[in-house]
Amino acid sequence: MAKKTQKTHSGLKKVAKIKPNGTVKMTKAGGNHKSGKKPTNITRRYKKSSLMSTGDYKRLKDLMK
């Protein structure tokens, strides 16, 4: 039997981007869903991103394959 590969976690693929140097840039999920009803300061907050901590990266790197 062939070895099964793990699927990418669908929730994580919506919020994480791997940069060329190997760091992971995270955004917040759900920023575009029903955005017309949300206040402008909240939709602006969804656009901001942050770097994933190294502890989280070690834990989630298998899910991002």
C-alpha positions as CSV (number, residue, x, y, z in Angstrom):
1,M,0.0,0.0,0.0
2,A,1.1,3.5,-0.8
3,K,1.8,5.9,2.1
4,K,-1.1,8.3,2.6
5,T,-0.2,12.0,2.7
6,Q,-1.8,14.3,5.2
7,K,-4.2,16.9,3.8
8,T,-3.6,20.6,4.5
9,H,-5.8,21.9,7.3
10,S,-8.4,23.9,5.5
11,G,-8.8,26.5,8.3
12,L,-5.1,27.1,8.6
13,K,-4.6,27.5,4.8
14,K,-7.1,30.4,4.9
15,V,-5.1,32.4,7.4
16,A,-1.4,31.4,7.0
17,K,1.1,32.2,4.3
18,I,4.6,30.8,4.3
19,K,7.2,33.4,3.4
20,P,10.2,32.5,1.3
21,N,12.5,32.7,4.3
22,G,10.4,30.1,6.1
23,T,8.5,32.3,8.5
24,V,4.7,32.1,8.6
25,K,2.5,35.2,8.3
26,M,-0.9,34.9,10.0
27,T,-4.1,36.8,9.4
28,K,-7.5,36.5,11.0
29,A,-10.1,34.3,9.5
30,G,-13.6,35.5,8.6
31,G,-12.7,39.0,7.7
32,N,-14.6,39.0,4.4
33,H,-17.7,37.2,5.7
34,K,-20.7,39.6,6.2
35,S,-18.2,42.5,6.1
36,G,-20.9,45.0,5.1
37,K,-22.5,44.8,8.6
38,K,-19.3,45.0,10.5
39,P,-17.9,48.4,11.7
40,T,-15.0,49.8,9.7
41,N,-12.5,49.6,12.6
42,I,-13.2,45.9,12.9
43,T,-12.8,45.2,9.2
44,R,-9.5,47.2,9.3
45,R,-8.4,45.0,12.2
46,Y,-8.9,41.9,10.1
47,K,-6.4,43.2,7.5
48,K,-3.5,43.3,9.9
49,S,-1.2,40.3,10.1
50,S,1.4,39.0,12.5
51,L,4.2,36.4,12.5
52,M,3.5,33.0,13.9
53,S,5.5,32.2,17.0
54,T,8.1,29.5,16.8
55,G,6.2,27.3,19.3
56,D,3.1,27.4,17.1
57,Y,5.1,26.8,14.0
58,K,6.6,23.6,15.3
59,R,3.1,22.4,16.4
60,L,1.4,23.3,13.1
61,K,4.0,22.6,10.4
62,D,2.6,19.2,9.7
63,L,-0.9,20.7,9.1
64,M,0.5,23.1,6.5
65,K,1.9,20.5,4.1
